[in-house]
């Protein structure tokens, strides 16, 4: 097993080599506007997955995938020459789903923003159902304590009156 740093260097070299080949050497008319986004190499450096995106329609994506499959042998041999390691990794091309996921997230965020704006518009002239401030405050607690003490004085006075009756 190679260490993670070596695997990353090999992945970077594969990324550069594949991008250079797609830019200049591969002349397949089916190949659209392809961008290599990432390369991941297994720990034993035996397999590499090349992630790519294609600008265009679904048909352009299918055509580009077919062109990459047909050019895999040429690309692998060039990668082997560029790497200079004993075993050249086998290459797998995978359409990168990240742009599609990002678009989905952006659409969801736009819907949330629209919903928030709708709620803000509907609550613009609204008033509270109860008090404007439903929370307890210290000044109110002090007033309540004062009235509780007054009630306590009244109770003590009632008890005294009751004691006086018992003495009679």
C-alpha positions as CSV (number, residue, x, y, z in Angstrom):
1,X,0.0,0.0,0.0
2,X,1.2,3.5,-0.8
3,X,0.9,6.2,1.7
4,X,-1.8,8.9,1.2
5,X,0.6,11.6,0.1
6,X,2.0,9.4,-2.7
7,X,-1.6,8.4,-3.8
8,X,-2.5,12.1,-3.9
9,X,0.6,12.9,-6.1
10,X,-0.2,10.1,-8.5
11,X,-3.8,11.3,-8.7
12,X,-2.6,14.8,-9.4
13,X,-0.3,13.6,-12.2
14,X,-3.2,11.5,-13.7
15,X,-5.4,14.6,-13.5
16,X,-2.9,16.8,-15.4
17,X,-2.1,14.1,-18.0
18,X,-5.8,13.3,-18.8
19,X,-6.7,17.0,-19.0
20,X,-3.8,17.6,-21.4
21,X,-4.7,14.6,-23.5
22,X,-8.4,15.7,-23.7
23,X,-7.4,19.2,-24.7
24,X,-5.0,18.3,-27.5
25,X,-4.3,14.7,-28.4
26,X,-7.8,13.0,-28.6
27,X,-9.6,14.2,-31.7
28,X,-12.9,12.2,-31.3
29,X,-15.8,14.3,-32.6
30,X,-18.1,12.8,-30.0
31,X,-16.0,14.4,-27.3
32,X,-17.7,17.6,-26.1
33,X,-16.6,20.2,-23.7
34,X,-15.2,17.9,-21.0
35,X,-13.6,19.1,-17.8
36,X,-11.7,16.8,-15.5
37,X,-12.9,17.7,-11.9
38,X,-11.1,15.1,-9.7
39,X,-9.1,11.9,-9.8
40,X,-9.2,9.3,-7.0
41,X,-6.7,6.5,-6.7
42,X,-7.0,3.4,-4.5
43,X,-4.5,2.9,-1.8
44,X,-2.6,0.2,-3.8
45,X,-2.4,2.5,-6.8
46,X,-4.0,-0.1,-9.0
47,X,-7.2,1.7,-10.0
48,X,-8.0,5.3,-10.7
49,X,-11.4,6.9,-11.1
50,X,-11.5,10.1,-13.2
51,X,-14.4,12.3,-12.5
52,X,-15.5,14.7,-15.3
53,X,-18.2,17.1,-16.3
54,X,-19.6,17.8,-19.7
55,X,-21.1,21.2,-20.7
56,X,-24.2,20.6,-22.7
57,X,-27.2,18.3,-23.0
58,X,-27.7,14.7,-21.9
59,X,-26.9,13.7,-25.5
60,X,-23.5,15.5,-25.2
61,X,-22.9,13.7,-22.0
62,X,-23.6,10.3,-23.5
63,X,-21.5,11.0,-26.6
64,X,-18.6,12.2,-24.4
65,X,-18.9,9.1,-22.2
66,X,-18.7,6.8,-25.3
67,X,-15.6,8.8,-26.6
68,X,-13.9,8.5,-23.2
69,X,-14.6,4.7,-23.1
70,X,-13.1,4.3,-26.6
71,X,-10.0,6.4,-25.7
72,X,-9.3,4.7,-22.4
73,X,-6.5,2.5,-23.7
74,X,-4.7,5.5,-25.3
75,X,-5.2,7.6,-22.2
76,X,-3.9,4.8,-19.9
77,X,-0.8,4.2,-21.9
78,X,0.0,8.0,-21.8
79,X,-0.7,8.0,-18.0
80,X,1.7,5.1,-17.6
81,X,4.4,7.0,-19.5
82,X,3.8,10.2,-17.4
83,X,3.8,8.4,-14.1
84,X,6.8,6.2,-14.6
85,X,5.7,3.6,-11.9
86,X,5.9,-0.1,-12.2
87,X,2.1,-0.7,-12.6
88,X,-0.1,1.7,-14.4
89,X,-3.5,2.1,-12.7
90,X,-6.6,1.0,-14.6
91,X,-8.8,4.0,-15.5
92,X,-12.5,4.4,-14.9
93,X,-14.3,7.5,-16.1
94,X,-17.2,8.7,-13.9
95,X,-19.6,11.6,-14.7
96,X,-19.3,13.9,-11.7
97,X,-22.7,14.4,-10.0
98,X,-21.5,17.4,-8.0
99,X,-22.7,20.1,-10.4
100,X,-26.2,18.4,-10.6
101,X,-26.3,18.3,-6.8
102,X,-25.2,21.9,-6.5
103,X,-28.0,22.9,-8.9
104,X,-30.5,21.0,-6.8
105,X,-29.3,22.7,-3.6
106,X,-29.5,26.1,-5.2
107,X,-33.0,25.4,-6.4
108,X,-34.0,24.4,-2.8
109,X,-32.4,27.5,-1.4
110,X,-34.3,29.7,-3.9
111,X,-37.6,28.0,-3.0
112,X,-36.8,28.6,0.8
113,X,-36.0,32.3,0.1
114,X,-39.3,32.7,-1.8
115,X,-41.2,31.1,1.0
116,X,-39.5,33.3,3.6
117,X,-40.4,36.4,1.6
118,X,-44.0,35.3,1.3
119,X,-44.2,34.7,5.0
120,X,-42.6,38.2,5.7
121,X,-45.2,39.8,3.4
122,X,-48.1,38.1,5.0
123,X,-46.9,39.0,8.5
124,X,-46.1,42.6,7.7
125,X,-49.3,44.1,9.3
126,X,-49.9,41.3,11.9
127,X,-50.3,42.0,15.6
128,X,-49.7,39.7,18.6
129,X,-52.5,37.4,19.7
130,X,-51.7,38.0,23.4
131,X,-49.4,40.5,25.0
132,X,-46.6,42.0,23.0
133,X,-44.0,40.7,25.4
134,X,-45.1,37.4,27.0
135,X,-42.0,37.0,29.1
136,X,-41.6,37.7,32.9
137,X,-39.5,40.7,33.9
138,X,-37.9,41.5,37.3
139,X,-39.9,44.7,37.9
140,X,-43.2,42.8,37.6
141,X,-41.8,40.1,39.9
142,X,-41.1,42.7,42.6
143,X,-44.6,44.1,42.3
144,X,-46.0,40.6,42.8
145,X,-43.7,40.0,45.8
146,X,-45.0,43.3,47.4
147,X,-48.7,42.2,46.9
148,X,-47.8,38.7,48.3
149,X,-46.4,40.4,51.5
150,X,-49.6,42.4,51.8
151,X,-51.6,39.3,51.6
152,X,-49.4,37.7,54.2
153,X,-50.0,40.6,56.6
154,X,-53.7,40.2,56.2
155,X,-53.4,36.5,57.0
156,X,-51.4,37.1,60.1
157,X,-54.0,39.6,61.3
158,X,-56.7,37.0,60.7
159,X,-54.7,34.4,62.7
160,X,-54.3,36.9,65.6
161,X,-58.0,37.5,65.6
162,X,-58.6,33.8,65.8
163,X,-56.3,33.4,68.7
164,X,-58.0,36.2,70.5
165,X,-61.3,34.4,70.1
166,X,-59.8,31.2,71.6
167,X,-58.6,33.1,74.7
168,X,-62.1,34.5,75.4
